[in-house]
């Protein structure tokens, strides 16, 4: 009787390890993911980065999209802070990701996104807004 119990004690771990070995394990097939549409890709990126309350601003041909979100840092602020990303859905490429306080954005042509930043304190009567151009084609930034 003692030999049988000793044998069972020795065989139990061996059976366990044998059942867990890779060649005896049944692999579950990996589910095939469906291809996301362009709109779904944009929505996914927007929700991943901004959660909610974001807006989309397409260039004229809709080949690039600016995903952005605005908010006021203080309730007394006149201009809102803007955080944006320029995304090329065709190439699935994030081109720019920036945040600017007291700013407004708009596409000025097919490839350039303009950001106008209001200065914090206007010191001279002729002082104007700072202008930054983000060129999505060249991936360049130009301040003026």
Phi, psi and omega in degrees: 000321180293328179293324180291317179293322177295319178297317178297320179296322180285324182283330183302308178296326180294318178295319179299310180295323178296318181291335180270354182294154185299320185289341179261352182277137178272119180277135175279138179293142178283126182293141179282124180279141177282149180287130179280144175285167180301315181297321179293323177297314180296315180298319179298314180295318180298313181291326179294324184265323186244358181063287181210180179056038176258166177227159179244136179229108183269151170285178188302317182272358183061028177274341177227151179228139173257116177262123185218163177218138179239152176200157177266130178290317176234149180300334181277353180296137176278313180263149181264157171281140179236132174243129185218161174224136174257125186233137175257103184294330181295315180270354185054050186235132173273118187267313179224152172213113185217162172226133179226129175283151176051057187225159173229148181233155175193152172280130177258342173202191186300327187242350186246129175256127181260134173243121176254121183252126177278130179295153181297315181227123179277116186261330180236150181301329183269003182295134183241175180288147174283142183237129178236129178252125176256113181266112183287333180289309183271350185058043182242159179234133181230123179260142176218000000 
